[in-house]
Amino acid sequence: MGQRIPVTLGNIAPLSLTPFRPGRMALVCEGGGQRGIFTAGVLDEFMRAQFNPFHLYFGTSAGAQNLSAYLCNQPGYGRKVIMRYTTRREFFDPLRFVRGGNLIDLDWLVESTAARMPLQMDTAARLFDSGKSFYMCACRGDDYTPGYFSPTKQNWLDIIRASSAIPGFYRTGVTLEGINYLDGGISDAIPVQEAAKAGGENHCGDPHRTLANVLHAAVV
């Protein structure tokens, strides 16, 4: 049942002098399509408050996109992508899907956002140079195991596409390093275990379902 510790000044005072050392902290963001606007809002507030105590970042699908904006320090980016771009016919077109095309056009989405509001990757690169690490999850199309990719300027947008390539809706998948990849949510929707393997001792989850989940400290 645990040990009973009397609440006395003698017991409390030493505890108050013990500094809290959280260790390496990981921020894990799940996907969920347009529901990712909740995550976008949380990260916008983190940026507004200049709050970034994390050492590791793991994101899947929409979570990968939102974390990209966070690491590039671009508040409002995730909200704009969801509200201005994913609601347009160029991106989501049922008629195109019926005719044999993709229901969602990730190529158009990535190219349009890159042209009109490009990610400030140099900002993120400075964080990486300071020792922080970012991984986006995508699912292998051959054995459906997760792959975790650390982006560079050259492959960043391709990894976002791969992590968001919903099977059936985006028919072709995305080829990375000679392997076809699909939406990361298939194999690891919330990559907390991978964050722990990478050395994260405390994990801050950013799920979009309820406030209670967000406050459920280090578990997600």
FIVEX-266796 format. One record per residue (C-alpha): x, y, z. Coordinates in pm, 1 decimal, m for minus. Layout:
<rs>
[[X; Y; Z]]
...
</rs>
This chain:
<rs>
[[0.0; 0.0; 0.0]]
[[299.0; 229.0; 14.2]]
[[477.4; 405.1; 295.7]]
[[299.4; 665.4; 504.7]]
[[500.4; 986.0; 537.3]]
[[371.9; 1233.4; 797.5]]
[[322.8; 1583.7; 660.4]]
[[548.1; 1783.7; 889.6]]
[[783.7; 2070.6; 826.7]]
[[1076.3; 1838.8; 890.8]]
[[967.2; 1607.0; 611.3]]
[[859.5; 1871.1; 360.3]]
[[1147.1; 2119.5; 388.8]]
[[1423.1; 1885.7; 259.7]]
[[1208.9; 1792.8; m37.7]]
[[1162.4; 2155.8; m131.9]]
[[1538.2; 2198.6; m158.1]]
[[1583.6; 1907.8; m398.3]]
[[1619.2; 2045.6; m752.7]]
[[1408.2; 1883.8; m1021.9]]
[[1612.8; 1743.5; m1307.4]]
[[1378.4; 1616.3; m1577.4]]
[[1645.1; 1456.9; m1796.0]]
[[1601.6; 1434.7; m2172.1]]
[[1250.5; 1535.0; m2270.4]]
[[1068.7; 1413.9; m2581.4]]
[[773.3; 1583.0; m2751.4]]
[[552.7; 1332.5; m2935.4]]
[[277.4; 1447.1; m3173.2]]
[[25.1; 1213.7; m3332.2]]
[[m150.0; 1247.1; m3665.7]]
[[m520.2; 1264.5; m3738.9]]
[[m565.8; 1475.2; m4049.4]]
[[m759.7; 1795.5; m3990.1]]
[[m795.5; 1708.4; m3621.8]]
[[m429.6; 1805.3; m3606.3]]
[[m545.2; 2165.2; m3575.3]]
[[m563.8; 2103.1; m3199.1]]
[[m195.6; 2010.7; m3194.4]]
[[m121.0; 2312.1; m3413.8]]
[[m286.7; 2538.5; m3157.6]]
[[m92.4; 2388.2; m2866.7]]
[[238.4; 2430.9; m3049.0]]
[[146.3; 2786.0; m3152.3]]
[[110.8; 2870.4; m2783.3]]
[[442.3; 2700.4; m2709.3]]
[[603.2; 2924.8; m2970.9]]
[[428.8; 3234.5; m2840.2]]
[[564.4; 3158.8; m2492.5]]
[[908.0; 3064.6; m2635.5]]
[[865.4; 2728.9; m2462.9]]
[[1092.9; 2460.0; m2602.0]]
[[1264.6; 2254.6; m2331.4]]
[[1262.2; 1937.6; m2541.8]]
[[1555.6; 1737.7; m2674.4]]
[[1374.3; 1487.7; m2897.4]]
[[1076.6; 1532.1; m3129.0]]
[[870.5; 1254.5; m3285.6]]
[[575.7; 1314.0; m3518.1]]
[[347.6; 1105.5; m3736.2]]
[[145.7; 1233.9; m4033.4]]
[[m17.4; 1565.5; m3932.4]]
[[196.4; 1554.5; m3618.1]]
[[509.5; 1553.0; m3834.3]]
[[384.0; 1858.6; m4020.8]]
[[296.4; 2042.5; m3700.1]]
[[632.5; 1963.4; m3543.6]]
[[803.4; 2089.2; m3858.2]]
[[636.0; 2426.1; m3805.3]]
[[730.7; 2422.9; m3435.6]]
[[1096.8; 2351.3; m3502.8]]
[[1105.9; 2610.9; m3779.9]]
[[944.1; 2858.8; m3537.1]]
[[652.7; 2944.3; m3766.3]]
[[341.7; 3006.3; m3555.4]]
[[18.9; 2979.0; m3749.9]]
[[170.4; 2751.4; m4014.0]]
[[m17.3; 2435.6; m3916.6]]
[[m349.2; 2617.7; m3883.4]]
[[m310.6; 2779.4; m4224.6]]
[[m223.2; 2451.0; m4393.1]]
[[m530.0; 2281.0; m4247.1]]
[[m780.7; 2563.0; m4291.5]]
[[m662.9; 2717.4; m4619.5]]
[[m522.6; 2423.2; m4811.7]]
[[m669.5; 2091.0; m4697.1]]
[[m1020.8; 2231.0; m4743.5]]
[[m967.7; 2306.7; m5113.4]]
[[m1081.5; 2094.8; m5406.7]]
[[m728.0; 2079.0; m5542.0]]
[[m636.9; 1874.0; m5234.2]]
[[m952.7; 1674.0; m5159.8]]
[[m1149.0; 1571.0; m5468.1]]
[[m1391.6; 1274.2; m5452.0]]
[[m1462.9; 1298.8; m5826.0]]
[[m1092.9; 1264.1; m5906.0]]
[[m1086.3; 959.4; m5678.4]]
[[m1383.0; 796.0; m5853.9]]
[[m1204.3; 846.8; m6185.9]]
[[m900.7; 657.0; m6060.7]]
[[m689.3; 937.3; m5916.3]]
[[m595.5; 1024.8; m5560.3]]
[[m860.8; 1137.7; m5315.5]]
[[m599.3; 1360.8; m5153.7]]
[[m329.7; 1527.5; m5363.2]]
[[m27.8; 1544.6; m5135.0]]
[[192.0; 1659.4; m5421.8]]
[[m23.7; 1968.8; m5473.0]]
[[m39.2; 2034.3; m5097.8]]
[[335.4; 2012.4; m5042.8]]
[[425.2; 2210.4; m5354.7]]
[[167.9; 2484.1; m5288.8]]
[[262.3; 2537.9; m4925.7]]
[[634.4; 2525.5; m5009.3]]
[[584.9; 2797.4; m5270.5]]
[[365.7; 3029.3; m5062.0]]
[[492.6; 2978.4; m4707.2]]
[[811.1; 2770.9; m4712.2]]
[[940.1; 2612.2; m4395.4]]
[[1230.3; 2803.8; m4242.1]]
[[1453.6; 2499.1; m4230.0]]
[[1764.3; 2698.2; m4137.8]]
[[1597.9; 2780.5; m3805.7]]
[[1541.7; 2411.2; m3737.3]]
[[1895.9; 2329.4; m3849.7]]
[[2034.6; 2549.9; m3572.9]]
[[1836.1; 2348.3; m3318.3]]
[[1970.9; 2025.7; m3464.0]]
[[2324.3; 2165.8; m3444.3]]
[[2266.8; 2227.8; m3072.5]]
[[2201.3; 1857.1; m3016.2]]
[[1824.6; 1829.6; m3062.8]]
[[1679.9; 1557.2; m3287.0]]
[[1359.6; 1532.5; m3491.6]]
[[1211.8; 1214.9; m3638.3]]
[[908.3; 1167.2; m3860.9]]
[[741.2; 828.7; m3880.1]]
[[629.1; 657.4; m4201.7]]
[[516.2; 298.7; m4260.2]]
[[703.3; 65.4; m4494.6]]
[[482.4; m55.7; m4775.7]]
[[642.0; m402.3; m4790.4]]
[[625.1; m528.0; m4431.3]]
[[426.6; m247.0; m4260.6]]
[[691.1; m175.2; m4000.6]]
[[760.3; 185.5; m3899.4]]
[[1053.0; 385.9; m4028.9]]
[[1180.8; 697.4; m3852.3]]
[[1346.0; 968.0; m4059.3]]
[[1550.3; 1267.0; m3948.6]]
[[1490.1; 1537.3; m4210.2]]
[[1738.3; 1745.7; m4404.9]]
[[1667.9; 2031.9; m4643.3]]
[[1685.6; 1788.2; m4932.0]]
[[1432.2; 1531.2; m4808.7]]
[[1217.2; 1717.2; m4554.2]]
[[910.8; 1762.2; m4774.6]]
[[933.0; 1409.8; m4914.4]]
[[927.0; 1268.6; m4561.4]]
[[620.2; 1477.4; m4475.4]]
[[447.7; 1336.0; m4784.7]]
[[545.6; 980.1; m4693.9]]
[[429.6; 1019.5; m4335.0]]
[[89.8; 1143.8; m4459.5]]
[[31.3; 905.2; m4753.3]]
[[m297.5; 744.4; m4646.8]]
[[m340.8; 407.6; m4823.7]]
[[m611.5; 414.5; m5089.1]]
[[m656.0; 790.7; m5064.4]]
[[m303.5; 853.0; m5198.0]]
[[m261.0; 549.6; m5416.7]]
[[108.1; 553.8; m5502.2]]
[[274.6; 602.8; m5165.2]]
[[611.7; 778.7; m5149.0]]
[[952.1; 626.9; m5222.3]]
[[1227.0; 697.5; m4969.3]]
[[1568.2; 533.7; m4996.0]]
[[1431.5; 289.9; m5253.3]]
[[1137.7; 172.1; m5039.3]]
[[772.1; 266.3; m5077.7]]
[[625.9; 427.1; m4764.2]]
[[272.4; 498.9; m4644.4]]
[[109.8; 700.7; m4366.4]]
[[300.4; 652.6; m4041.5]]
[[m22.0; 613.5; m3845.3]]
[[m54.3; 258.9; m3980.4]]
[[242.3; 129.0; m3783.4]]
[[311.1; 385.5; m3509.3]]
[[44.6; 651.3; m3464.2]]
[[195.9; 786.5; m3140.7]]
[[566.5; 694.4; m3136.0]]
[[625.6; 713.1; m2760.7]]
[[813.5; 383.6; m2740.9]]
[[1052.0; 493.2; m3014.1]]
[[1110.4; 819.4; m2826.0]]
[[1202.9; 616.5; m2517.0]]
[[1441.9; 401.0; m2720.3]]
[[1607.2; 717.8; m2850.4]]
[[1681.2; 829.9; m2496.0]]
[[1375.6; 1028.1; m2395.0]]
[[1328.0; 996.2; m2019.0]]
[[1015.1; 1211.3; m2000.0]]
[[755.5; 1222.7; m2276.7]]
[[513.9; 1505.1; m2334.3]]
[[225.1; 1382.1; m2547.6]]
[[15.5; 1610.8; m2761.7]]
[[m292.2; 1405.5; m2852.3]]
[[m595.2; 1593.1; m2982.4]]
[[m875.7; 1394.0; m2823.4]]
[[m930.7; 1556.2; m2483.3]]
[[m765.6; 1799.9; m2247.1]]
[[m739.7; 1514.2; m1996.9]]
[[m515.6; 1326.3; m2238.9]]
[[m288.6; 1627.5; m2278.6]]
[[m257.9; 1658.1; m1902.6]]
[[m190.3; 1287.6; m1860.0]]
[[172.5; 1369.2; m1812.4]]
[[444.3; 1152.0; m1938.7]]
[[249.0; 873.6; m2097.8]]
[[40.9; 1004.3; m2386.8]]
</rs>
